[in-house]
Amino acid sequence: MRRWLSLAIAIIVVLGILYVVRTRPDETPGAAPALAGAPPSADALSRGEYLARAADCAACHTRQEGAAYAGGVAFKLPFGTLYSTNITPDRDTGIGGWSDEEFVHAVRDGIAPGGHALYPVFPYTSYTALSREDVLAIKQYLFSLPPVHAPARPNELSFPYSQRWAIGLWKAAFFKSQRFVADPARGEGWNRGAYLATALGHCGECHTPRNAAYALESGRQFAGAEQQGWRAYNISADATAGIGAWSEADLTTYLKTGHAQGHGSAGGPMAEAIEYSLQYLADADTAALVTYLRSVPAQSGEGAIRVERAPRPALASTVISPAANESDEPGAKLFAGACAGCHSWNGQGLESGYAALLGARSVNDARGANVTQAILNGTGSSAAGAGEALMPGFGAAYSNAEIAELGNFVIAHFGGTPGQITAAEVERRRSL
């Protein structure tokens, strides 16, 4: 017993030392590239607002029907539910009493005032690469907002995840405090895109798989993952599983508007990222982001989705009627009653291209994660050019079995592959 206790203490000491070493501030001067939309010469508040939008702060800290940046957004994870906090300048319940050093330490190292360890749902694992100047510009903008009194909602975590002291051990194993360093072998645009994707925009926090300890898997950057019940698709340069076959114009349009012809429309958290953040990027910054994404090493592997560009059932249908052999299927009848009026039987969409389903990865995913979520909860975007491209949820109107039937029909009809959605899976996703 003594030997085991000594070993445990030694491991904790080593991890503690490693944690201190890995979180030692690394201030590399002039490492972060200036964004086209936030040059150093810009008005301080305008620059901070642009950077806060690029960092997508509002999406995580603004609850539906709640005050902007007042927190309360629920993040449901395998080990419980975390709630985002108030980042308005209210001194009692927000960040109004934080100093510059405290704010920088929280954003880049995950340590709030008083040594309060932050869970890595807050993406400091990406924000650690931000420059001090950019972090303080964001702070200046947040402090210009109206203060909102909104006490933090207690997290609901199971043991041992409820023990904050354990975050230090997690950080010792999986986190290193370090700043972005430009690659001199790459151009200015590529480096700006890398800074946007890996630090400020933190794309990997949703699009990179996580291990059993909820840390991003090294070597699988942007290979795709599931977050909050929605599948964040592979955005590496793989031509089949990722975005390697997308044109620059398609990627640009998708990031700006949430839709690209022949590729479908964004839904769930991705639609929020475009609505709150990506649509506001300067054109030069969007171009830089596209340049970087197209350079990310291809990732395929398990779960890769192959998009069927010419699914026979949809091609055999017209705008107003399905293929002859489909009309009596239970899923087809449900689609006729709730979906055909917007999406059309041939998948081209009616009234808006945002309703087009042909080419969308969601309807080519046999497991149907995003199809199920969209049917249950609805989805949509208010991005530029989209207007209010919103789909209502049907979770209260249909049973689990009916939603499974409808989802599997959509996947078979528009993706040309049998769907694998079950009533039990729909029931599980209702709670996500």
KAHU-V806334 format. One line per field, one symbol per residue. ss: DSSP state (2 for helix, 1 for strand, 0 for the rest). burial: # if it has 9 or more other C-alpha atoms within 8 Angstrom, else .. A space follows every 50 residues. Layout:
ss = ???
burial = ???
//
This chain:
ss = 02222222222222222222220000000000000222000002222222 22220022222100000000100111100111100000000000000002 22222222201100011000000222200002222222222200000000 00000110000000222222222200000000000002222222222222 00022220010000010000000011100111000000000000000222 22222220110001100222222222022200222222222220000000 00000000000222200000000222000222222222022220000000 00222000000222000022222222201110000000111000000002 22222222222222200000002222222200
burial = ...........#..##.###.##.......###...###.....###### #############....######.##...###########..######.. .###########....##....#########..##########...#### .#....#...#..#..#######.######........############ ##########.....##..#######..#################....# ##########..######.############...##########.#.### ...##.##..#.#######..##...#...######..##.######### ..##############.################..#..##..###....# #################.#.#.#..##.#...
//
